[in-house]
Amino acid sequence: MALAGKNTVVKVGTSASGPFTEVEELNEASMSLEGDNQEISTFTSEFVKRLQGLKDASYELGGFYSGNGGQQAVIRDAFLNDTPLYFQFLPDGTTGFQQEVKVASFEVEAAADGVVEVSIELEGTDAITLI
């Protein structure tokens, strides 16, 4: 079943148990899960054999910059102060993934003929929880 992208919800909190609050003014969000596959083929192998090593998750957010308040400020402050940040990515608006993250980048961009935009990159740390 296809999902409408407009139903996606992204929330952050400063504790694994919440509360979690929706990040305002976003219009793009993506999640990437990767596994570090290690080749374990031997001389007798006829095909490549692999063993999955560590898993990794990253998230990219984009939208309109909301200034010094709200959850964008919580994300920015977690970057500046290297404090814990917990992230929920809910593709259908209610269920999805939760993980502790580190803020990899927080970019604000403006053009004279446009709006002020924000781009945020988050990197997971530790295991993902399905919610």
N, C-alpha and C positions, 0 to 999 in steps of 0.2 A: 504494500500500500504506500503510495506516495504521500509525503508530508509537505505542507505549505511552509516555506521558509519564514514567512511572517510570524509563525507561531513559536519560533526559536526564542528561548529565554536564556540569558547569561546572568549569573549572580555571583557575588563575592561576599566573603565574610572573613573575619579575623580569627575565627576559631573553627575547628573541625565540626563542632556541634551547632554552629550558627550563633546568632541568626544570619541568614543570607539575604542580601538585598540586590535587586535587579540593577545592572549597570545601565545607565541612561544613555540615550541618544545614539545607540549603535544601529547600523544597517548592514553590517557584515560580520560573520563569525565563522571560524573554521577550526576543526580539530584534526590532528594528525597523530596516528598511532604507528609506531615503528618497532621492529624487532631487529636486534643486531645478530643476524645469522652468521654462524661460523662454519666454514667448510671443514668437514671431517673425513673427506675421501681418503682412501688408501690405494696402494698399488693394485689391489685386487678389485677395486670398485669399477663397475661398468658405467655408472652414472654418478653425478656429483651427489654427495650426501651432506646434509647440513644439520646443525644443532642450533636452536634458537638461544641466544645469550640474553643479555639485558633488553628489556622493553623500555620504550620512551614515549612520552606524549608531549605534544606542543599545541598551542592555541594561538590564533591570530584574530584580533578584533579590530574593527574599523567603524568610523561614524563621525559624528559631529562633536567637537570639543565642547565640554559643558562648563568650563571655568574651574573655579577653586572649590566647588562643593560637590556633594554626591559621591557616588561610588568610583567615578574616574579619579577623584582626588584620593580615595582610599588606595586604589591601585598605584597611583603615582607615589604616595607616601610609603607604601610597602617597598617600592623600588629604592627611594631615597634613604630609607632607614633600615633596609634589609630585615624587615619584620615578616613574620609568617602571613601568608595569604592563602585562603582556600577558595576554590573555584568550582562552580557548577555550570555544566554545559548541558542544556535540556532541549534537544532538537524538536521535541513535540510539545514543549512548554511545561511538561510536568515530570517526565522521566528522562534519565540520561546518565551523566557521569559526574563524579566529584573527585577532586584531587587537590593536594597541597601544591602550590606553584610558586615559582620565583619569577619576578618580572624581568624579562630579558631586555625589553625596550619599551619606551613610552615616548612617542613622537607626536608633536603638534605642528601642523602645517597650515599656512594661510597664503592666499593669493588675492590681489586687489580685486579681481573679477570673480571671486568665489567666496566660499564659506570657510571657516576655520575647522579643520578636520583633525581627528586623532587616530593614530595607529598604535596598537598595543600588541606585544608579543609576550606570551607566557610559556614557561617551561615547567613541566611536571616534575615533582620530586616525590618519590615513594609511590606506592601502589594506587591505582584507580579503584574507586568504589562505584558500583552500579547503584543508582538511586531511582 
